[in-house]
Amino acid sequence: MNKIFNSAEKEMTVPNVSAPTDTEQSPNTNIISIAQSDDDCNPLAVAKFKMAELDRKANGIHPFKGSISLLTLNDIFSLAFSRKPPVIDGLLYPGMYILAGAPKIGKSFLAAQIAYHVSMGIPLWDLKVNQGNVCYFALEDDFERLQSRMSTMFGVEGTDKLSFSITSRTIGDGLEEQMEQFLGGHPDTNLIIIDTLQKVRENTGEGYSYASDYEVISALKHFADVKGICIIAVHHTRKQKSDDVYEMISGTTGILGSADGAMVLCKEKRTDRTACLSVVGRDIPDQKFRLERNPDTLCWEKTDQEIETFEKKIDPELLKVVEMLTIDKTEWLGSPAELVEESGAEVAPNIITKMLNVNASELKNQFGIDYESGRKSNARWIHLVRIPPENDSNDSNDGLNGSTKTTVTAVTTVIKNENTNELEELF
């Protein structure tokens, strides 16, 4: 297993870490902006964050022996993160997931169904799907079987956004490079499926331990986190029944412990057409889907769903900022104090910046608002832009005419450019 983290070690050699206020960000990063103000952020906080990220990417191995990367709570509140949108709302998010089930129970059909829906952008069981390219490693199939299965399930309407491979290298011995190559040719990829996990594990000839299970899943999770994609590894369950379905996942608890989530497909009897899909994850509520196999298409259809009640409450002061941007006013640029005054939010200027930092993902994914903040000399600025609908190509409806949009964008660029070199001396 000593080869598993080779790609992570390579990350440490990447030179010239750019300042986070550059006008263009790498698509692999999850940071859209880092607030820089006199009160609630400073270049040192950003530098410490960068070092902590390097620590994480190297799996705890720091370039300076004996050192440790720490961020204070104020440091953390002064950073604005933006997570990529879910692959399937309420079910799959960027990260590493296990799809487990007994042999020949229909988990590969479920994996194919997920892959097809994501590649086509078709809702799955009434759940919104964010379309993207999908790479499916069907390592227990051949292309003839894939042709038969996919045509039975979906007819012959194909898509170039779903690609299959029936071979792969193992984790730590070329799989990461193969996935990297696919992402290079398909930059809008949001899902990779590995069917099955056992096929990509290094064969050491020894029994698997908690440490080896944890290391294998951690390697895939590391790749998913760095690239901002979702990886699903299809896996088997044990024969022994358990009151906790997740304890039936084959192997040690290291598999579930290191994954972001798991889906376990179970039947009462193998001959049943009905099954239960239990889902657990860091970013989703616990839930159960009752499914029934369509006898004609062999697709899994939802008949019922149980879901843990959870709803994140949105701060009413944040909603005042959201409501400030309308169809007639889609872009705003100014200081935190001006934002407080114009939105009517009853918070201090330095608090509203932290509030926007903490809710950067919700602003983008739930309300369609891009958020950035920074500093020009001693003056702090905040930039908010309402993202137009994907199918709306008419600029006349965005509330700004062409010249006004150009002016606002130019001003923002000037402000950013004056701040881009502020952190370079720290790296």
C-alpha positions in Angstrom: 0.0 0.0 0.0 3.0 2.3 0.1 2.2 3.5 -3.4 -1.3 4.7 -2.7 -0.4 8.3 -1.8 2.1 9.0 -4.6 -0.2 11.5 -6.2 -0.7 13.3 -2.9 3.1 13.6 -2.5 3.3 15.1 -6.0 0.9 17.8 -4.9 3.6 19.1 -2.5 6.0 19.8 -5.4 3.6 22.2 -7.2 5.4 25.6 -7.2 4.2 29.2 -7.0 1.0 29.0 -5.0 -1.0 32.0 -6.3 -2.8 34.5 -4.1 -6.5 33.6 -3.6 -7.6 37.0 -5.0 -6.3 36.2 -8.5 -9.0 36.9 -11.1 -9.0 33.3 -12.3 -9.1 30.3 -10.0 -8.0 26.7 -10.7 -11.1 24.6 -11.3 -9.7 22.0 -8.8 -10.0 24.4 -5.8 -13.0 24.7 -3.6 -12.1 28.3 -2.6 -13.8 31.0 -4.5 -12.6 33.9 -2.4 -10.8 34.7 0.8 -12.1 37.8 2.6 -9.2 40.2 3.5 -10.2 42.9 5.9 -8.5 44.8 8.7 -10.7 43.3 11.4 -11.6 39.8 10.4 -8.9 38.6 8.1 -5.2 39.2 7.3 -2.6 37.8 4.9 -1.2 35.7 7.7 -4.5 33.9 8.1 -4.5 33.0 4.4 -0.9 31.9 4.6 -1.7 29.6 7.5 -4.7 28.2 5.6 -2.4 27.4 2.6 0.0 25.6 4.8 -2.8 23.6 6.4 -4.0 22.6 2.9 -0.5 21.4 2.0 -0.5 19.4 5.2 -3.8 17.8 4.3 -2.8 17.0 0.8 0.4 15.3 2.1 -1.7 13.3 4.6 -0.2 14.9 7.6 3.4 15.0 6.4 4.7 18.5 6.8 7.8 19.8 4.9 9.1 21.2 8.2 9.7 18.4 10.7 7.9 19.0 14.0 5.8 21.9 12.7 2.0 22.0 12.9 -0.5 24.1 10.9 -3.1 25.9 13.0 -5.9 28.2 12.2 -7.7 30.1 14.9 -11.5 30.4 14.8 -11.2 34.0 13.5 -8.9 32.7 10.8 -11.6 30.1 9.7 -14.4 32.7 9.8 -12.4 35.0 7.5 -12.2 32.4 4.7 -15.0 32.0 2.2 -15.5 28.5 0.7 -17.7 27.5 -2.1 -18.5 23.8 -2.5 -19.4 22.5 -5.9 -23.2 21.7 -6.3 -24.4 18.2 -5.5 -24.4 15.6 -8.2 -27.9 14.5 -7.1 -29.7 16.8 -4.7 -30.0 15.2 -1.3 -28.2 12.0 -2.3 -24.8 12.5 -3.8 -22.3 15.3 -3.3 -18.6 15.7 -4.2 -16.7 13.1 -2.2 -16.3 9.4 -1.8 -19.2 7.0 -1.5 -19.7 3.3 -1.1 -22.6 1.4 -2.9 -22.8 -2.0 -1.3 -25.1 -5.0 -1.8 -25.1 -8.7 -2.0 -23.8 -10.3 -5.2 -26.2 -10.2 -8.1 -28.8 -8.2 -6.1 -28.9 -5.4 -8.8 -26.3 -2.9 -7.5 -24.6 -2.7 -10.8 -28.0 -1.9 -12.4 -28.4 0.8 -9.8 -24.9 2.2 -10.5 -25.7 2.2 -14.2 -29.0 4.0 -13.5 -27.2 6.7 -11.5 -24.5 7.1 -14.2 -27.1 7.4 -17.0 -29.2 10.0 -15.2 -26.3 12.1 -14.3 -24.9 12.0 -17.8 -28.3 12.9 -19.3 -29.2 15.4 -16.6 -32.5 13.5 -15.9 -34.0 13.7 -12.4 -33.6 10.4 -10.4 -36.6 9.5 -8.3 -37.8 13.2 -8.4 -34.3 14.3 -7.2 -32.7 17.1 -9.2 -29.6 16.0 -11.1 -26.7 18.3 -12.1 -25.5 17.0 -15.4 -21.9 16.2 -16.0 -19.6 13.7 -17.7 -19.4 10.3 -16.1 -16.6 7.7 -16.2 -17.8 4.2 -15.4 -15.1 1.5 -14.7 -17.2 -1.6 -15.3 -14.5 -4.0 -14.3 -16.7 -7.2 -14.0 -18.4 -6.7 -17.4 -17.5 -6.7 -21.1 -18.8 -4.3 -23.7 -21.4 -6.8 -25.1 -23.0 -7.2 -21.6 -22.9 -3.4 -21.2 -24.7 -2.9 -24.5 -27.4 -5.4 -23.5 -27.8 -3.9 -20.1 -28.0 -0.3 -21.1 -30.3 -0.9 -24.1 -32.7 -2.9 -21.9 -32.7 -0.1 -19.2 -32.8 3.0 -21.4 -33.3 2.0 -25.0 -30.8 3.0 -27.6 -30.7 6.8 -27.0 -27.0 7.2 -26.2 -24.9 10.0 -24.9 -21.2 11.0 -25.3 -21.2 12.2 -21.6 -21.2 8.6 -20.3 -18.0 6.6 -20.9 -17.1 3.0 -19.9 -13.9 1.2 -19.4 -13.7 -2.5 -18.6 -10.1 -2.4 -17.4 -8.1 -0.2 -15.0 -5.0 -0.1 -12.9 -5.1 -0.4 -9.2 -5.1 2.3 -6.5 -1.5 3.6 -6.1 -0.4 1.9 -9.2 -1.9 3.9 -12.0 -5.6 4.3 -11.3 -5.2 7.9 -10.1 -3.3 8.8 -13.3 -6.1 7.1 -15.4 -8.8 9.1 -13.7 -6.6 12.2 -14.0 -6.3 11.6 -17.8 -10.1 11.3 -18.1 -10.7 14.5 -16.2 -8.2 16.3 -18.5 -10.2 15.4 -21.6 -13.6 15.8 -19.9 -13.3 18.9 -17.6 -17.1 18.9 -16.7 -16.9 15.5 -15.1 -18.7 15.2 -11.8 -19.0 11.5 -11.3 -16.7 8.4 -11.5 -18.0 5.0 -10.7 -15.7 2.0 -9.9 -17.4 -1.3 -10.2 -16.1 -3.0 -8.1 -13.8 -1.8 -5.3 -12.1 -5.2 -5.0 -10.9 -4.9 -8.6 -8.8 -1.8 -7.9 -7.3 -2.9 -4.6 -3.7 -3.9 -4.6 -3.4 -7.6 -4.2 -1.0 -8.2 -1.4 -1.9 -11.8 -0.7 -2.7 -10.9 2.9 -5.9 -10.3 4.8 -7.3 -6.8 4.9 -7.1 -4.8 8.1 -8.7 -1.6 9.3 -5.6 0.3 8.4 -5.5 -1.0 4.8 -9.3 -0.5 4.3 -9.0 3.0 5.6 -6.0 3.7 3.4 -7.7 2.5 0.2 -10.8 4.6 0.7 -8.8 7.6 1.9 -6.8 7.5 -1.4 -10.0 7.7 -3.4 -11.5 10.3 -1.1 -8.3 12.4 -1.5 -8.7 12.3 -5.3 -12.4 13.2 -5.1 -11.7 16.1 -2.7 -8.9 17.6 -4.7 -10.8 17.3 -8.0 -14.2 18.3 -6.6 -16.0 15.3 -8.0 -18.0 12.4 -6.7 -16.6 8.8 -6.7 -18.8 5.8 -6.1 -17.1 2.5 -5.4 -19.4 -0.6 -5.8 -18.7 -3.1 -3.0 -20.2 -6.3 -1.5 -22.0 -7.0 1.8 -21.4 -9.8 4.2 -23.6 -12.9 4.3 -24.3 -12.3 8.0 -27.3 -10.2 8.8 -27.1 -7.2 11.2 -29.5 -4.8 12.8 -27.3 -2.0 11.4 -27.2 -2.5 7.6 -23.9 -0.5 7.4 -22.2 -3.1 9.5 -22.9 -5.6 6.6 -20.5 -3.8 4.3 -17.7 -6.3 3.6 -14.4 -5.5 5.3 -13.6 -3.5 8.4 -15.3 -0.3 9.7 -12.3 1.5 8.1 -14.3 1.5 4.8 -17.3 3.3 6.0 -15.2 5.4 8.5 -13.1 7.0 5.7 -15.9 7.4 3.2 -18.1 10.4 2.9 -21.2 8.3 2.7 -22.6 4.9 1.9 -25.6 3.3 0.2 -26.6 -0.2 1.1 -29.0 -2.1 -1.1 -30.9 -5.0 0.6 -33.6 -7.5 -0.2 -35.7 -9.6 2.2 -35.4 -12.5 -0.2 -33.3 -12.7 -3.3 -36.3 -13.5 -5.4 -38.1 -10.2 -4.3 -38.6 -7.5 -6.9 -38.5 -4.9 -4.0 -35.5 -3.7 -2.1 -34.5 -1.1 0.4 -31.7 1.4 -0.2 -30.3 2.8 3.1 -28.3 6.0 2.7 -26.0 7.7 5.2 -23.5 10.5 4.7 -21.7 13.5 6.0 -23.6 16.0 3.8 -27.0 14.3 3.7 -29.7 13.3 6.1 -30.1 9.6 6.9 -32.7 8.1 4.6 -34.3 5.0 3.2 -35.6 4.5 -0.3 -38.1 1.6 -0.9 -37.5 0.5 -4.5 -39.1 -1.8 -6.9 -37.5 -3.4 -10.0 -39.3 -2.7 -13.2 -39.7 -6.1 -14.9 -39.4 -4.7 -18.4 -36.5 -2.2 -18.0 -34.9 -3.7 -14.9 -34.5 -0.1 -13.5 -35.1 0.6 -9.9 -38.2 2.7 -9.3 -38.9 4.5 -6.0 -42.2 3.5 -4.2 -41.6 5.3 -0.9 -39.0 7.2 1.1 -38.1 7.8 4.7 -35.9 10.7 5.5 -34.5 12.3 8.6 -36.0 15.7 9.1 -33.3 18.3 8.7 -33.4 21.8 7.3 -30.6 24.3 7.7 -32.1 27.6 8.8 -31.0 30.7 6.8 -30.1 33.7 8.9 -32.8 36.4 8.3 -30.0 39.0 8.1 -28.5 37.0 5.2 -31.9 36.9 3.5 -31.9 40.7 3.5 -28.7 40.7 1.4 -30.2 38.1 -0.9 -33.4 40.1 -1.4 -31.4 43.2 -2.2 -30.4 41.6 -5.5 -33.4 41.5 -7.9 -34.1 41.1 -11.6 -33.4 44.8 -12.0 -30.3 44.8 -9.8 -28.2 41.8 -10.4 -24.8 43.1 -9.3 -23.5 45.0 -6.3 -20.1 46.3 -5.4 -19.2 48.3 -2.2 -17.9 48.2 1.3 -19.4 46.1 4.2 -20.7 49.2 5.8 -22.5 50.2 2.6 -23.9 46.7 2.3 -25.3 46.8 5.8 -26.9 50.2 5.1 -28.4 49.3 1.7 -29.7 45.8 2.7 -31.0 46.9 6.1 -29.2 44.0 7.8 -29.0 44.6 11.6 -25.4 43.5 12.1 -22.0 45.2 12.2 -20.0 45.5 9.0 -17.3 43.0 10.1 -20.0 40.5 11.1 -21.8 40.7 7.7 -18.5 39.8 6.0 -18.0 36.7 8.2 -21.7 35.8 7.7 -21.2 35.9 3.9 -18.0 33.9 4.2 -19.7 31.1 6.2 -22.7 31.0 3.8 -20.8 31.3 0.5 -21.9 27.9 -0.7 -25.6 28.6 0.2 -25.4 31.9 -1.6 -24.2 30.2 -4.8 -26.0 26.9 -4.8 -29.3 27.9 -3.1 -29.7 31.5 -4.2 -27.6 31.7 -7.3 -25.3 34.5 -6.0 -21.6 34.6 -6.5 -19.8 36.3 -3.6 -16.3 37.7 -3.4 -14.6 40.0 -0.9 -11.2 41.6 -0.4 -9.3 44.8 0.4 -7.9 47.7 -1.5 -5.4 49.4 0.7 -7.4 50.1 3.9 -10.8 49.9 2.3 -12.7 46.6 2.3 -15.0 45.6 -0.6 -17.7 43.0 -1.3 -18.9 42.0 -4.7 -22.2 40.1 -5.2 -23.5 38.9 -8.6 -26.7 37.1 -9.2 -26.0 34.2 -11.6 -28.4 34.3 -14.6 -30.3 31.1 -15.4 -28.5 28.7 -17.7 -31.1 28.9 -20.3 -31.3 32.7 -20.2 -28.9 34.1 -22.8 -30.6 37.5 -23.1 -28.4 40.0 -21.4 -31.2 42.6 -21.5 -33.0 40.8 -18.6 -30.1 40.9 -16.2 -30.7 44.4 -14.9 -27.5 45.9 -16.2 -26.8 47.1 -19.7 -23.6 46.2 -21.4 -21.7 49.3 -20.6 -22.7 49.2 -16.9 -21.7 45.6 -16.6 -18.3 46.3 -18.2 -17.7 49.2 -15.8 -18.5 47.2 -12.7 -16.4 44.3 -13.9 -13.5 46.6 -14.7 -13.6 48.3 -11.3 -13.7 44.9 -9.6 -10.7 43.7 -11.6 -8.7 46.8 -10.7 -9.5 46.3 -7.0 -8.4 42.7 -7.2 -5.3 43.3 -9.2 -4.1 45.8 -6.6 -4.3 43.0 -4.0 -2.9 40.0 -5.9 0.7 40.4 -4.8 -0.2 40.9 -1.2 0.5 37.3 -0.1 3.2 36.3 -2.6 6.1 37.1 -0.2 4.5 34.7 2.4 5.1 31.6 0.2 
